[in-house]
Each structure stands twice: as structure tokens, then as C-alpha cells.
Amino acid sequence: MLFCGLTYQKDKHLAIIEIAGWGKGLKKRAELLGEFLELCCEIRAAGEIRVVVLKGTSVHAFSLGEYLISGIVQARKDGEIKLSSPAESIANLNQPVIAAINGDAVGSGLEFALACDIRVAADTAHFGFPHIKEGLIPWDGGTQRLSRVVGQAKAMEIILTGELIDAEEAYRMGLVNNVVPHDAVMATAMNMAREMASKGPIALRYAKEAIRNGMDLTLDQGLRLEADLYFLLHTTKDRTEGIRAFQEKRKPEFEGK
């Protein structure tokens, strides 16, 4: 499926979104972002999709370039412009999302990557929020998600200095999960996605929910959420299949039920 600047395809239980570019001009970019939001809604509702891979077809795809309001708006038919959050559309997906970052992730591009659950980056990639240099701050989740990933001290440093960091430093601080050569980024992400997709899809979604939502809860509340989701899994057919497959020493065939 081809959108203006987006390519979407399914590979068994995987959804692969390729970003060719974000377009030039307010109208073009708004149309593309509108299509992206619709696509995320479609994927969220697709029961057969277990893992999502988000990649760029160029080294600049994760650097949205203009991270000002013109880069994150959505046009309405009546001509009115309203703010839209592409990062939130990714964060709201039930399925695990892997970002295959084959170039720099800067500004809103880094906010986009932070909304994903796992990040695989090229060894030539750079990361940062240069907003402060123009008297601005990240607003599509950057100030909140970065501190949750790398800790408050490092988030303060990255955002308040506006300086870029390289892939190795990003890996050391936990901003990215893997650093590989540029030509191995997509293969690494796809291998990880296929491995995840072979697991129980309900368990994948519940594990993501427990980790993500637990960050905003007290420890006691988080433990209760984890326990509730764990016991819910015992009521599923996939749990029964998992036990049966273990007893029969075979690979389980999960159906997401």
C-alpha cells in the first residue's frame, strides 16, 4: 500500500511502515501526517498484526527537518489547522514497535523514535533536540519520553544543551537498544520483529501495557496491574496452547485468542 511518502506492507504478522520523506510545504506535510495517523489507527485495530517495524528509506527520514508547528499539524477540509501528534499515534499502538533508524534522528524525528518501544540504529546515526538553540522546547513528547528512557540527568543535558550525540553514546545511555552497521539496520530490526511475532500476541500486548503504564503508577499499583494481566492470560486459548506445546515438545501455534 503506497501513500504520499509512506509505504505500508504486511509480512505475515508484521506491519512494515517505510517513510520516504515528509514532504515540503505545510499542505503536503499535513496530508502525509494525516495519512500516517489513519494508518496507525488501522494497524491498531488489525488483530493479525503482532509487531510493527518503522523504518526510513533515506538517512533523513527520522529527521523531520522542520520541527516547528509546520511539521506537526493536520489540515481540515474547512481550511482550519489543528495540532496533531505523530509520536502519540505510534505510542498508542497496542503492538510492540521497532524503529529501524538508518540515519539521524533529530528534533521531532527523535520524538518519533522515542515513541517506539525498541530502537535499532546505524553506527553513523546522531540524535538530539536542537530546539533550545532557537528558543523552543520539544513538545511532541520529547521532554517526557526522553527522561523515562535515559533518566532525568541525561535528558536535561541533551535538551538543555541542544547538542547532538552519536550512536555509541546513545547506546551507552540506553537511548537505543542496538547499534549496527548502516546496511544491517533493517535486517536486525526484522529478525527481532519476526522473533517477537512468533511469541503469544496477547502476551506481547499485555507485557507492553504493563511496562508502559506501570511507569506512571506507584510500585504497588504497577504490581497489581502486572498480576491482573498475568491472570487474564490464563483465560486465553494461547495460554492453553503454550502449555500443550511445551508438553509435546513442539513450537506453539498462537492465534491471539
ABEGO torsion letter per residue (X at the ends): XBBBGBBBBBBEABBBBBBAEAEBEAAAAAAAAAAAAAAAAAAAABAABABBBBBBABAAAABAGBABAAABBBBBAAGBBBBBBAAAAAAABABBBBBBBABBBBEAAAAAAAABABBBBBAABBBEBAAAAAGBBBAAGAAAAAAAAAEAAAAAAAAAAGBBBBAAAAAAAGABABBBBAAAAAAAAAAAAAAAAABBAAAAAAAAAAAAAAAABBAAAAAAAAAAAAAAAAABAAAAAAAAAAAAGBBBBBAGX
